[in-house]
Amino acid sequence: MVMPATDNRLYSIIVPVYNAEKTLRRCIDSILAQTYTNFELILVNDGSKDSSTTIIDEYANLDSRIIPIHQINGGVSSARNAGLSVATGYFILFADADDDIKPDWIQDFAKNIDNNQICIQNIQFVGEKNIVKSIGDNIGSNINPLPVKLMEEGIAGYLFNKLFLRDIIVKHNIRFNTQLHFREDELFVFQYLEHVNHWSSINRTNYIYYVPQTDKNYGTSATECTELLFETLGRIYNDNIPDEIYRNQAWSIKGAIVENIISGTPISTTLLTAYRNSFKDAKGLRNHILNSIILNSNRFRGLSSFIIKAINRK
């Protein structure tokens, strides 16, 4: 049972670090400046080749709340899992080494988690456009509206504005899938939400996320992750996923299908069903999109006819 926020419980903050020497000090300093001070800061050095290693050890020698982990490069999911394996806090928070955090980040969570199993704040995005994304002030005893709200606002896949209970993560062995390099954070969030009944969100903006300028090459994991996401959502909604989710995810589903075609990978029933459902209220739209993207390629003309028939099959 969740205790009142006044009991000063321990928060574990997990930060994966890879070649972040230019921004790491700013990130660490912003965490050490938190008004809520009962936390452990787990800095996971994921095989950095710059001075990040030295910076981590320097700060660990200055503040006993900092736990340094040095590992060979395994990717961000591996680093976060390493942090989870040593975390001892009642709550879990995640941050990235190139971001900035306002002083009341933890305090605002502590004031508002109450008897809930997840609490969500706003995120400030800094990049070509500076915007704040929020789902406002909410308290819910039904998880069903939450995935829809998160997807509609575009913050389902961000960890940094969400407070997790370590007990739920440990009990259900929730970990980041190290084989995925596409939407793996979103999958973690939804796998956690499978076990949530009570949730809250607050209209507070404490996390400043610097949007990366480089493009990622996700590879074929986009297909696998999309399938896993919809399998997880199917469990949350007892196989009755709301239309809003299908529509919101239509382009991602479509991309995974096209990716399968390009790679010659068989297209699963999960993807076909998800794509069909995403356009079931828009007559002809699904065929138009497939025609415009797939049929223009002579290489895949034969496969396209099969895909369209499969998507339309009842």
C-alpha positions as CSV (number, residue, x, y, z in Angstrom):
1,M,0.0,0.0,0.0
2,V,1.3,3.4,-0.9
3,M,2.1,5.6,2.1
4,P,1.6,9.4,2.4
5,A,4.2,11.5,0.7
6,T,5.3,13.0,4.0
7,D,7.1,9.8,5.0
8,N,10.2,10.9,3.0
9,R,10.6,7.7,1.1
10,L,13.6,7.0,-1.1
11,Y,13.5,7.8,-4.8
12,S,15.9,6.0,-7.2
13,I,16.9,8.1,-10.3
14,I,18.4,6.2,-13.1
15,V,20.5,8.0,-15.7
16,P,22.2,6.1,-18.6
17,V,25.3,7.8,-19.7
18,Y,27.1,7.4,-23.1
19,N,29.7,10.0,-24.3
20,A,27.8,12.8,-22.5
21,E,30.7,14.9,-21.3
22,K,29.3,18.1,-22.7
23,T,25.9,17.9,-20.8
24,L,26.5,15.4,-18.0
25,R,27.5,18.0,-15.4
26,R,24.4,20.1,-16.1
27,C,22.2,17.1,-15.7
28,I,23.8,15.9,-12.5
29,D,23.9,19.4,-11.0
30,S,20.1,19.8,-11.7
31,I,19.4,16.6,-9.9
32,L,21.6,17.4,-6.9
33,A,19.7,20.7,-6.6
34,Q,16.4,19.0,-6.0
35,T,14.3,20.4,-3.1
36,Y,13.4,16.8,-2.2
37,T,16.7,15.3,-1.0
38,N,16.1,11.7,-0.1
39,F,17.1,10.1,-3.3
40,E,19.8,7.9,-4.8
41,L,21.2,8.9,-8.2
42,I,22.3,5.8,-10.2
43,L,24.7,6.9,-13.1
44,V,25.2,4.0,-15.5
45,N,28.2,4.6,-17.7
46,D,27.5,2.5,-20.8
47,G,31.0,2.2,-22.1
48,S,31.6,5.9,-22.7
49,K,34.8,6.8,-24.6
50,D,35.0,10.4,-23.5
51,S,35.5,12.0,-20.1
52,S,32.0,10.9,-18.8
53,T,33.7,8.1,-16.8
54,T,35.8,10.6,-14.9
55,I,32.9,13.0,-14.4
56,I,30.8,10.2,-12.9
57,D,33.5,9.1,-10.5
58,E,34.2,12.7,-9.5
59,Y,30.6,13.3,-8.5
60,A,30.4,9.9,-6.8
61,N,33.3,10.9,-4.5
62,L,31.6,14.2,-3.7
63,D,28.1,12.9,-2.9
64,S,27.2,9.6,-1.2
65,R,23.8,9.5,-2.8
66,I,25.4,8.9,-6.2
67,I,25.9,5.2,-7.2
68,P,28.3,4.8,-10.2
69,I,28.0,1.8,-12.5
70,H,30.5,1.2,-15.3
71,Q,29.7,-1.4,-17.9
72,I,30.7,-2.3,-21.5
73,N,28.5,-0.7,-24.1
74,G,25.2,-2.5,-24.3
75,G,22.8,0.3,-25.3
76,V,20.4,2.5,-23.4
77,S,18.0,-0.3,-22.5
78,S,20.8,-2.4,-21.1
79,A,22.0,0.6,-19.0
80,R,18.5,1.3,-17.6
81,N,18.1,-2.4,-16.7
82,A,21.5,-2.2,-14.9
83,G,20.2,0.7,-12.9
84,L,17.0,-1.1,-12.1
85,S,19.0,-4.1,-10.8
86,V,20.7,-2.0,-8.1
87,A,17.9,0.5,-7.3
88,T,16.6,0.4,-3.7
89,G,14.1,3.2,-3.7
90,Y,10.4,3.0,-3.2
91,F,9.9,4.9,-6.4
92,I,11.8,4.9,-9.7
93,L,12.5,7.9,-11.9
94,F,14.4,8.1,-15.2
95,A,16.4,10.9,-16.7
96,D,18.8,11.4,-19.7
97,A,22.3,12.7,-19.4
98,D,21.7,15.5,-21.9
99,D,18.6,16.9,-20.3
100,D,17.9,19.5,-17.5
101,I,15.6,19.2,-14.5
102,K,13.9,21.9,-12.4
103,P,14.4,21.8,-8.6
104,D,10.8,20.7,-7.8
105,W,10.7,17.6,-10.1
106,I,10.8,15.1,-7.2
107,Q,8.9,17.3,-4.7
108,D,5.9,17.7,-7.0
109,F,5.8,13.9,-7.5
110,A,6.0,13.4,-3.8
111,K,3.1,15.8,-3.1
112,N,0.8,14.2,-5.7
113,I,1.5,10.5,-5.8
114,D,-0.8,9.8,-2.8
115,N,-2.4,6.3,-3.2
116,N,-1.7,6.1,-6.9
117,Q,0.6,3.7,-8.7
118,I,1.9,6.1,-11.3
119,C,2.0,9.9,-11.4
120,I,2.6,11.9,-14.6
121,Q,3.9,15.5,-15.1
122,N,4.3,17.7,-18.2
123,I,7.4,17.7,-20.4
124,Q,9.0,20.7,-21.9
125,F,10.5,19.9,-25.4
126,V,13.4,22.1,-26.5
127,G,14.4,21.9,-30.2
128,E,13.3,23.5,-33.4
129,K,10.1,24.3,-31.5
130,N,9.9,24.8,-27.8
131,I,6.6,23.3,-26.6
132,V,5.1,21.9,-23.4
133,K,3.0,18.7,-23.6
134,S,0.6,17.9,-20.8
135,I,-2.5,15.8,-20.0
136,G,-3.5,18.2,-17.2
137,D,-4.6,17.5,-13.7
138,N,-6.3,14.1,-13.3
139,I,-7.0,11.4,-10.8
140,G,-8.2,8.1,-12.0
141,S,-9.3,4.8,-10.6
142,N,-9.7,3.3,-14.1
143,I,-6.6,2.8,-16.2
144,N,-8.5,2.7,-19.6
145,P,-8.5,6.5,-20.3
146,L,-4.8,6.9,-19.6
147,P,-3.1,5.2,-22.6
148,V,-5.4,7.2,-24.9
149,K,-4.5,10.5,-23.2
150,L,-0.8,9.7,-23.3
151,M,-0.9,8.8,-27.0
152,E,-3.1,11.7,-28.0
153,E,-0.7,14.2,-26.4
154,G,2.4,12.3,-27.8
155,I,4.0,11.5,-24.4
156,A,3.3,7.8,-24.0
157,G,6.9,6.9,-24.9
158,Y,8.7,9.3,-22.6
159,L,9.9,8.0,-19.2
160,F,11.1,11.3,-17.7
161,N,7.7,12.7,-16.7
162,K,6.5,9.5,-15.0
163,L,6.9,8.2,-11.5
164,F,7.0,4.4,-11.2
165,L,6.7,2.2,-8.1
166,R,9.7,-0.2,-7.8
167,D,7.5,-2.8,-6.2
168,I,5.4,-3.2,-9.4
169,I,8.5,-3.3,-11.6
170,V,10.1,-6.0,-9.4
171,K,7.0,-8.1,-8.9
172,H,6.1,-8.3,-12.6
173,N,9.8,-8.4,-13.8
174,I,9.3,-5.4,-16.1
175,R,12.5,-4.6,-18.0
176,F,13.5,-2.8,-21.1
177,N,13.8,-5.0,-24.2
178,T,17.4,-4.8,-25.2
179,Q,16.6,-6.3,-28.6
180,L,14.5,-3.3,-29.6
181,H,15.7,0.1,-30.7
182,F,12.3,1.6,-31.5
183,R,9.6,2.6,-29.0
184,E,11.2,0.5,-26.3
185,D,10.4,3.1,-23.7
186,E,6.8,3.2,-24.7
187,L,6.6,-0.6,-24.4
188,F,8.0,-0.4,-20.9
189,V,5.4,2.2,-20.0
190,F,2.5,0.1,-21.3
191,Q,3.8,-3.1,-19.7
192,Y,3.8,-1.2,-16.4
193,L,0.3,0.2,-17.0
194,E,-0.9,-3.4,-17.2
195,H,-0.6,-3.5,-13.5
196,V,-1.9,-0.1,-12.6
197,N,-5.4,0.7,-11.2
198,H,-5.0,4.1,-9.7
199,W,-3.1,7.0,-11.4
200,S,-2.7,10.7,-11.3
201,S,-1.4,13.5,-13.5
202,I,-0.4,17.0,-12.5
203,N,-0.1,20.2,-14.6
204,R,3.5,20.8,-13.6
205,T,6.5,21.3,-15.9
206,N,9.8,20.2,-14.4
207,Y,11.6,18.2,-17.0
208,I,13.3,19.9,-19.9
209,Y,13.9,17.4,-22.8
210,Y,16.4,18.4,-25.4
211,V,15.2,16.9,-28.7
212,P,18.1,14.9,-30.4
213,Q,19.2,16.3,-33.7
214,T,20.4,13.0,-35.2
215,D,18.2,10.5,-36.9
216,K,18.1,6.9,-35.6
217,N,18.2,3.8,-37.7
218,Y,15.7,1.6,-36.0
219,G,16.1,-1.5,-38.2
220,T,13.5,-4.2,-38.2
221,S,12.8,-3.8,-34.5
222,A,10.0,-1.4,-35.4
223,T,7.9,-4.3,-36.5
224,E,8.5,-6.4,-33.4
225,C,7.9,-3.5,-31.1
226,T,4.7,-2.5,-32.7
227,E,3.4,-6.0,-32.4
228,L,4.5,-6.2,-28.7
229,L,2.8,-2.8,-28.0
230,F,-0.5,-4.0,-29.4
231,E,-0.3,-7.3,-27.6
232,T,0.3,-5.4,-24.3
233,L,-2.6,-3.0,-25.1
234,G,-4.8,-6.0,-25.8
235,R,-4.1,-7.2,-22.3
236,I,-4.8,-3.8,-20.8
237,Y,-8.2,-3.5,-22.6
238,N,-9.1,-7.3,-22.6
239,D,-8.7,-7.4,-26.4
240,N,-11.1,-4.4,-26.8
241,I,-8.7,-1.7,-27.7
242,P,-10.4,1.7,-28.2
243,D,-10.7,3.1,-31.7
244,E,-8.8,6.2,-30.7
245,I,-5.6,4.1,-30.0
246,Y,-5.8,2.4,-33.4
247,R,-6.3,5.8,-35.2
248,N,-3.4,7.4,-33.2
249,Q,-1.1,4.5,-34.1
250,A,-2.1,4.1,-37.7
251,W,1.1,5.5,-39.2
252,S,3.3,3.4,-37.0
253,I,1.4,0.3,-37.8
254,K,1.5,1.1,-41.5
255,G,5.3,1.7,-41.3
256,A,5.8,-1.7,-39.6
257,I,3.8,-3.4,-42.4
258,V,5.8,-1.7,-45.1
259,E,9.0,-2.6,-43.3
260,N,8.0,-6.2,-43.3
261,I,7.3,-6.1,-47.0
262,I,10.7,-4.5,-47.7
263,S,12.6,-7.1,-45.6
264,G,10.6,-10.0,-46.9
265,T,9.4,-10.8,-43.4
266,P,5.9,-12.5,-43.0
267,I,3.3,-10.1,-41.8
268,S,1.7,-11.2,-38.5
269,T,-2.0,-11.3,-37.7
270,T,-1.4,-8.8,-35.0
271,L,-0.2,-6.1,-37.4
272,L,-2.9,-6.8,-40.0
273,T,-5.6,-6.7,-37.4
274,A,-4.2,-3.5,-35.9
275,Y,-4.0,-1.8,-39.3
276,R,-7.5,-2.8,-40.3
277,N,-8.9,-1.6,-37.0
278,S,-7.1,1.7,-37.3
279,F,-9.1,2.6,-40.4
280,K,-12.3,0.7,-39.9
281,D,-14.3,4.0,-39.5
282,A,-12.8,5.6,-42.6
283,K,-14.1,3.9,-45.8
284,G,-11.4,3.4,-48.4
285,L,-8.7,5.3,-46.5
286,R,-6.6,2.3,-45.6
287,N,-6.5,1.1,-49.2
288,H,-5.6,4.6,-50.4
289,I,-2.6,4.8,-48.1
290,L,-1.4,1.4,-49.0
291,N,-1.9,2.1,-52.7
292,S,0.0,5.4,-52.5
293,I,3.0,3.9,-50.6
294,I,3.3,0.3,-51.7
295,L,1.7,0.0,-55.1
296,N,4.0,2.7,-56.6
297,S,6.8,0.1,-56.3
298,N,6.8,-2.5,-59.0
299,R,9.0,-4.7,-56.8
300,F,6.1,-5.1,-54.3
301,R,3.1,-4.9,-56.5
302,G,2.2,-8.6,-56.1
303,L,2.6,-8.5,-52.4
304,S,0.5,-5.4,-52.1
305,S,-2.6,-7.1,-53.4
306,F,-2.2,-9.7,-50.8
307,I,-1.7,-7.2,-48.0
308,I,-4.8,-5.2,-49.0
309,K,-6.9,-8.3,-49.1
310,A,-5.6,-9.5,-45.8
311,I,-6.3,-6.1,-44.1
312,N,-9.9,-6.1,-45.4
313,R,-10.6,-9.6,-44.4
314,K,-13.1,-10.0,-41.6
